[in-house]
């Protein structure tokens, strides 16, 4: 073992991975190691740091073996489950710096799906999709302008009537008229 490897081994904090106690450990630096492995001839060999695979989005993964079965895990999830308490039972792990390859414990936090999305928008990792760019949008900006114009020139029209014209629910029209949606479109 080289001096750098020895230094790394003793400077990092390693803990057993839940469900794989005595077999695999995670480090605060985002490394995963096996404590031993069994050869094809059934001999136990000293463990080693596992090679991490990377998916197309940049997330690092490792295979863990148990009872002749293997399972692919995200390294960020293993590190978070090992080191970060999740008192609120949040389902996702967020990379604070936005780099999915940086699995150091101080770069990870538990989050909800919405918190993860909001973090990506706030940090500029992704753009908020508003208006027609939103994949859920059923109306165009031109149609929304017409809907807002109808409210001003025909105040007695019902939301259901306008909804039928544009093939959307009446609450969609109501949300536009009350300014709850499509605030970016000005008439």
MIKE-109127 format. One record per residue: residue in one letter; x, y, z of N, C-alpha, C, O in turn. Coordinates in pm, whole numbers, padded with zeros to 5 digits, always signed. Atoms other than C-alpha are relative to their C-alpha. Layout:
<nodes>
AXYZXYZXYZXYZ/...
</nodes>
This chain:
<nodes>
X+00085-00117+00000+00000+00000+00000+00089+00124+00000+00188+00130+00074/X-00081-00122+00009+00137+00344-00090-00032+00092+00117-00136+00078+00182/X+00014-00093-00112+00181+00622+00166-00130+00081-00012-00199+00103+00087/X+00123-00079+00021-00103+00827+00012-00124-00082+00034-00218-00031+00094/X+00113+00088-00031-00339+00528+00039-00014-00021+00150-00125-00020+00204/X+00003+00019-00145-00242+00469+00402-00053+00125+00070-00134+00116+00162/X+00044-00127-00059-00291+00837+00486-00151+00017-00018-00222+00055+00075/X+00143-00011+00031-00631+00837+00316-00081-00094+00088-00186-00057+00140/X+00069+00103-00077-00732+00519+00496-00020+00042+00146-00126+00019+00204/X+00007-00035-00143-00657+00658+00843-00056+00139+00025-00100+00166+00137/X+00052-00136-00018-00766+01020+00789-00151+00007-00021-00220+00086+00043/X+00144-00001+00029-01111+00945+00652-00075-00079+00107-00023-00172+00168/X+00086+00075-00089-01397+00832+00869-00083-00095-00086-00148-00053-00182/X+00075+00103+00071-01551+00506+00747-00103-00059+00094-00076-00079+00213/X+00105+00064-00079-01880+00354+00868-00064-00110-00082-00070-00104-00205/X+00071+00108+00067-02065+00033+00789-00125+00052-00070-00195+00139-00018/X+00122-00033+00075-02339+00063+00527-00113-00087+00054-00099-00208+00067/X+00116+00071-00055-02680-00031+00667-00043-00113-00094-00058-00093-00215/X+00038+00118+00078-02779-00379+00553+00120-00077-00051+00106-00190-00098/X-00124+00064+00047-02417-00459+00462+00108+00010+00108+00227+00015+00077/X-00093-00013-00111-02258-00435+00809+00107-00109-00006+00078-00226-00033/X-00111+00094+00002-01915-00598+00826+00044-00040-00139+00138-00119-00154/X-00032+00037+00138-01904-00623+00448+00042+00120-00085+00141+00114-00157/X-00030-00122+00077-01910-00270+00296-00006+00120+00092-00083+00123+00188/X+00001-00125-00075-01834+00076+00431+00002+00118-00096+00050+00109-00209/X-00003-00126+00073-01883+00433+00312+00088+00097+00078+00097+00089+00200/X-00083-00101-00066-01647+00721+00384-00065+00137-00014-00152+00159-00099/X+00049-00138+00008-01718+01088+00449+00040+00066-00132-00023+00162-00175/X-00049-00057+00125-01526+01158+00129-00075-00053-00122-00043-00017-00235/X+00078+00051+00112-01778+00967-00083+00057-00125-00064+00025-00155-00179/X-00056+00126+00049-01583+00644-00125-00077-00117+00061-00133-00105+00170/X+00062+00124-00049-01723+00291-00086+00108-00108-00008+00180-00119-00107/X-00098+00108+00004-01507-00004+00009-00062-00129+00051-00155-00130+00131/X+00035+00131-00052-01548-00374+00062+00102-00033+00106+00219+00001+00093/X-00093+00037-00106-01396-00511+00380+00073-00130-00036+00184-00155+00011/X-00061+00122+00050-01326-00844+00210-00075-00041-00126-00184+00011-00154/X+00071+00059+00113-01416-01033-00103+00043-00145-00010+00151-00183+00035/X-00024+00145+00008-01434-01402-00182+00035-00034-00145-00036+00003-00238/X-00044+00040+00134-01246-01548-00476-00090-00111-00054-00175-00164+00018/X+00077+00108+00061-01394-01801-00717+00028-00133+00069-00055-00225+00062/X-00036+00122-00071-01215-02068-00509-00044+00003+00145-00012-00088+00222/X+00053-00007-00135-01386-01952-00190+00094+00057+00104+00064+00051+00223/X-00094-00061-00095-01085-01777-00033-00035+00146+00025-00072+00218-00068/X+00024-00140-00034-01133-01448+00152+00126+00081-00030+00238+00041+00003/X-00110-00092+00030-00919-01161+00030-00029+00134+00067-00144+00168+00095/X+00016-00132-00061-00856-00818+00182-00082+00090-00091-00068+00085-00214/X+00087-00089+00076-01112-00557+00076+00075+00114-00066+00195+00131-00049/X-00059-00111+00074-01053-00255-00141-00107+00105-00029-00226+00078-00018/X+00092-00105+00041-01208+00073-00248-00061-00041-00134+00010-00081-00226/X+00069+00044+00121-01469-00001-00512+00010+00103-00111+00008+00224-00087/X+00003-00086+00118-01452+00138-00861-00145+00047-00018-00238-00033-00010/X+00135-00056+00015-01748+00370-00917-00031+00023-00147+00047+00083-00221/X+00051-00020+00135-01945+00364-01239-00071+00135-00002-00115+00182+00102/X+00070-00127+00010-02097+00689-01367-00111-00011-00105-00088-00059-00216/X+00108+00003+00098-02438+00719-01533+00009+00122-00091+00095+00207-00072/X-00010-00107+00099-02509+00957-01821-00026+00139+00057+00007+00239-00008/X+00024-00130-00063-02617+01235-01581+00111+00038+00097+00107+00146+00156/X-00114-00031-00086-02293+01217-01381-00010-00054+00142+00075-00024+00225/X+00015+00059-00133-02421+01024-01078+00086-00125+00010+00087-00209-00080/X-00088+00116-00022-02175+00772-00936-00079-00115+00064-00165-00093+00149/X+00070+00119-00048-02291+00415-00869+00099-00111+00031+00210-00116-00023/X-00079+00120-00030-02155+00095-00719-00094-00119+00015-00211-00104+00050/X+00071+00126-00021-02266-00267-00710+00041-00056+00135+00160-00066+00164/X-00029+00067-00126-02294-00426-00366-00056-00141-00008-00167-00162-00056/X+00039+00140+00006-02311-00804-00331-00035-00052+00138+00029-00020+00237/X+00042+00063-00126-02494-01002-00064-00083-00123-00037-00174-00115-00120/X+00074+00124+00024-02619-01363-00063-00010-00035-00148-00117-00070-00198/X-00009+00031+00144-02509-01420-00425-00086+00089-00087-00111+00055-00203/X+00076-00098+00078-02716-01121-00539+00075+00133+00003+00146+00163+00098/X-00061-00133-00001-02598-00778-00640-00108+00104-00025-00210+00077-00088/X+00093-00112+00018-02773-00442-00632+00082+00125-00029+00184+00150+00034/X-00066-00124+00039-02672-00115-00797-00054+00114+00086-00175+00132+00096/X+00038-00111-00088-02675+00186-00561+00065+00129-00047+00175+00128-00102/X-00061-00131+00017-02618+00557-00602+00092+00023+00120+00051+00001+00234/X-00096-00024-00107-02308+00646-00400-00052+00110+00093-00036+00101+00215/X+00052-00110-00083-02473+00969-00281-00101-00051+00102-00102-00006+00216/X+00101+00055-00091-02758+00771-00128+00066-00083+00110+00027-00073+00226/X-00069+00081-00100-02525+00525+00046+00071+00089+00103+00065+00062+00223/X-00071-00091-00090-02316+00809+00192-00100+00074+00090-00077+00085+00211/X+00100-00073-00080-02625+01005+00304-00064-00093+00104-00078-00054+00220/X+00062+00094-00094-02788+00698+00461+00096-00039+00112+00053-00068+00224/X-00100+00040-00098-02464+00618+00642+00035+00114+00098+00057+00088+00216/X-00051-00110-00082-02374+00965+00774-00101+00108+00038-00081+00177+00139/X+00089-00114-00023-02671+01205+00759-00134-00049+00056-00204-00125-00011/X+00131+00039-00053-02972+01160+00989-00112+00057-00087-00101+00167-00140/X+00113-00042+00083-03303+01182+00803-00126+00000+00087-00216-00081+00068/X+00108-00004-00098-03541+01277+01085-00136+00028-00063-00239-00014-00010/X+00127-00034+00065-03806+01409+00843-00037-00100-00109-00135-00080-00180/X+00025+00104+00101-03791+01098+00619-00013+00057-00141-00103+00017-00215/X+00002-00056+00135-03719+01302+00307+00054-00105-00096+00149-00175-00064/X-00032+00112+00089-03693+01074+00003+00122+00017-00091+00171-00082-00145/X-00106-00021+00097-03416+01234-00204+00125+00057+00064+00120+00118+00170/X-00128-00058-00042-03051+01328-00166+00034+00110-00099+00035+00088-00220/X-00034-00115+00083-02956+01673-00296+00150+00026+00009+00209+00020+00118/X-00141-00041+00003-02603+01769-00404+00001+00152+00011-00043+00221-00080/X+00006-00143-00029-02557+02115-00253+00069+00083-00108+00018+00188-00147/X-00072-00077+00102-02300+02230-00511-00050-00029-00142+00000+00029-00238/X+00056+00032+00131-02504+02081-00797+00080-00099-00081+00040-00135-00192/X-00085+00096+00071-02226+01840-00897-00037-00141+00046-00006-00179+00159/X+00044+00133-00042-02373+01486-00895+00114-00099+00026+00091-00207+00078/X-00116+00087-00026-02021+01337-00879+00066+00030+00134+00148-00049+00181/X-00059-00038-00128-01930+01517-00556-00084-00059+00112-00185-00001+00153/X+00077+00072-00101-02049+01271-00294+00059+00011+00140+00037-00075+00224/X-00051-00025-00134-01864+01415+00004-00118+00029+00091-00214+00093+00050/X+00113-00013-00092-02089+01410+00310-00040+00146+00022-00158+00175+00040/X+00033-00141-00020-02065+01790+00350-00063+00066-00122-00100+00183-00118/X+00066-00050+00120-02208+01830-00002-00138-00062-00020-00205-00033-00119/X+00127+00071+00015-02516+01614+00056-00099+00043+00108-00060+00078+00220/X+00107-00028-00095-02850+01682+00223-00125-00074-00044-00145-00099-00163/X+00128+00063+00031-03187+01511+00245-00096+00108-00047-00094+00220+00004/X+00096-00098+00051-03464+01683+00049-00124-00071-00055-00124-00191-00081/X+00118+00050+00070-03810+01642-00093+00025+00020-00149+00122+00085-00187/X-00012-00019+00145-03858+01628-00471-00008+00149-00034+00072+00200-00113/X+00018-00142+00029-03981+01989-00472+00120+00082+00046+00162+00174-00023/X-00119-00071-00049-03687+02109-00260+00117-00021-00095+00195+00072-00119/X-00106+00031+00095-03450+01938-00503-00018+00082-00128+00079+00137-00181/X+00029-00078+00121-03619+02107-00802+00025+00147+00026+00089+00215-00055/X-00019-00142-00034-03625+02448-00629+00148+00033+00011+00191+00139-00035/X-00145-00022-00014-03254+02414-00544+00064+00009-00139+00150+00094-00162/X-00056-00002+00136-03174+02338-00909-00034+00130-00073+00048+00182-00148/X+00039-00126+00064-03367+02646-01024+00075+00117+00062+00127+00202-00010/X-00066-00110-00071-03221+02879-00758+00148+00008-00034+00202+00117-00052/X-00143+00002+00028-02864+02770-00829+00032+00009-00149+00148+00014-00188/X-00021-00013+00144-02915+02794-01206+00036-00129-00069+00078-00128-00185/X-00029+00129+00062-02866+02423-01268-00104-00036-00104-00076-00109-00199/X+00108+00021+00097-03198+02416-01451-00083+00126-00004-00085+00203+00091/X+00083-00119+00013-03431+02682-01577-00145-00035+00030-00194-00142-00006/X+00143+00017-00027-03786+02722-01454-00073+00009-00133-00051+00101-00211/X+00073+00004+00126-04017+02633-01736-00136+00067+00021-00230+00007+00073/X+00126-00073-00015-04288+02898-01742-00066+00020-00135-00002+00011-00240/X+00074-00027+00122-04557+02972-01994-00006-00120-00092-00019-00234-00048/X+00008+00106+00101-04561+02773-02316+00113-00101+00011+00098-00215-00034/X-00115+00089-00012-04219+02622-02234-00022-00112+00101+00046-00214+00098/X+00034+00103-00098-04372+02427-01947-00066-00115-00074-00163-00094-00148/X+00054+00115+00075-04442+02076-02078-00144-00031+00037-00211-00105-00036/X+00137+00024-00042-04773+02075-01888-00098+00106-00054-00219+00094-00036/X+00083-00111+00048-04901+02395-02056-00099-00049-00105-00063-00120-00199/X+00105+00036+00097-05231+02350-02240-00039+00120-00087-00114+00107-00183/X+00034-00123+00072-05251+02709-02362+00127+00067-00051+00237+00046+00002/X-00111-00082+00049-05030+02939-02565-00012+00139+00063-00116+00174+00118/X+00005-00136-00053-04941+03293-02458-00106+00082-00074-00173+00166-00013/X+00101-00072+00079-05164+03423-02738-00140-00030+00053-00222+00060+00069/X+00130+00037-00055-05461+03228-02601-00022+00063+00138-00133+00107+00168/X+00012-00060-00134-05391+03356-02248-00030+00149-00012-00109+00203+00064/X+00031-00142+00022-05388+03714-02378-00148+00018-00035-00214+00109+00015/X+00143-00008+00037-05729+03652-02536-00089-00026+00122-00190+00043+00140/X+00078+00032-00121-05861+03499-02211-00001+00120+00093-00106+00156+00147/X-00006-00119-00087-05740+03800-02011-00078+00115-00062-00142+00192+00010/X+00074-00106+00070-05887+04033-02274-00151-00022+00016-00226+00073+00036/X+00143+00031-00018-06225+03855-02250-00050+00042+00138-00163+00088+00151/X+00041-00040-00136-06235+03922-01877-00026+00150+00006-00119+00197+00071/X+00013-00146-00002-06189+04293-01939-00116+00050-00087-00188+00141-00045/X+00104-00051+00090-06429+04336-02234-00135-00069+00017-00238-00014-00023/X+00124+00073-00025-06691+04076-02133-00003-00051+00143+00008-00171+00167/X-00010+00040-00140-06699+04075-01754-00112-00094+00046-00099-00156+00151/X+00110+00086-00042-07028+03882-01742+00016-00144-00048-00067-00230-00015/X-00024+00137+00048-06884+03573-01917+00042-00088+00117+00111-00044+00208/X-00035+00095-00105-06850+03266-01698+00129-00073-00037+00162-00089-00154/X-00125+00073+00023-06525+03075-01655-00026-00128-00080+00057-00168-00161/X+00033+00123+00072-06697+02760-01783-00018+00025-00149+00023-00057-00231/X+00019-00034+00142-06796+02932-02109+00135+00022-00069+00158-00027-00179/X-00132-00028+00058-06443+03057-02170+00082-00128-00005+00153-00152-00103/X-00071+00127-00002-06300+02720-02070-00040-00089-00116+00044-00155-00177/X+00050+00081+00112-06521+02548-02329+00057+00049-00133+00087-00031-00221/X-00055-00056+00123-06394+02784-02599+00145-00046-00021+00185-00079-00133/X-00142+00033+00010-06029+02702-02521+00032-00144+00038+00149-00184+00045/X-00015+00143-00032-06087+02337-02426+00085-00024+00126+00172-00111+00127/X-00065+00019-00130-05964+02373-02065-00107+00008+00109-00219+00051+00085/X+00093-00002-00114-06127+02340-01722-00029+00144+00042+00053+00234+00020/X+00038-00136-00043-06310+02641-01576+00095+00054+00106+00119+00175+00111/X-00092-00048-00102-06068+02654-01282+00130+00053-00061+00195+00139-00002/X-00118-00052+00071-05783+02709-01532-00024+00145-00039+00065+00230-00025/X+00036-00137+00037-05964+03020-01658-00004+00088+00125+00046+00200+00124/X+00008-00075-00126-06036+03131-01301+00139+00034+00054+00162+00145+00103/X-00137-00026-00047-05667+03095-01209+00068+00108-00083+00143+00190-00029/X-00057-00105+00087-05568+03309-01508-00060+00135+00036+00013+00233+00051/X+00068-00125-00030-05827+03576-01427+00039+00055+00138+00045+00176+00157/X-00038-00044-00135-05725+03587-01058+00150+00025+00016+00196+00070+00121/X-00145-00024-00004-05353+03607-01143+00078-00110+00070+00193-00089+00108/X-00070+00112-00064-05265+03268-00993+00090-00074-00099+00185-00141-00059/X-00085+00062+00101-05119+03144-01319+00016+00097-00117-00065+00189-00135/X-00031-00082+00117-04968+03302-01630+00016+00148+00035-00026+00235-00041/X-00022-00139-00040-04867+03616-01438+00094+00071-00096+00090+00193-00106/X-00097-00058+00092-04591+03671-01695-00064+00058-00127+00000+00136-00198/X+00068-00049+00120-04848+03741-01971-00081+00125+00035-00173+00121+00116/X+00066-00128-00028-04957+04105-01971-00080+00041-00123-00033+00033-00237/X+00088-00042+00111-05248+04233-02179+00019+00148-00026-00045+00205-00114/
</nodes>
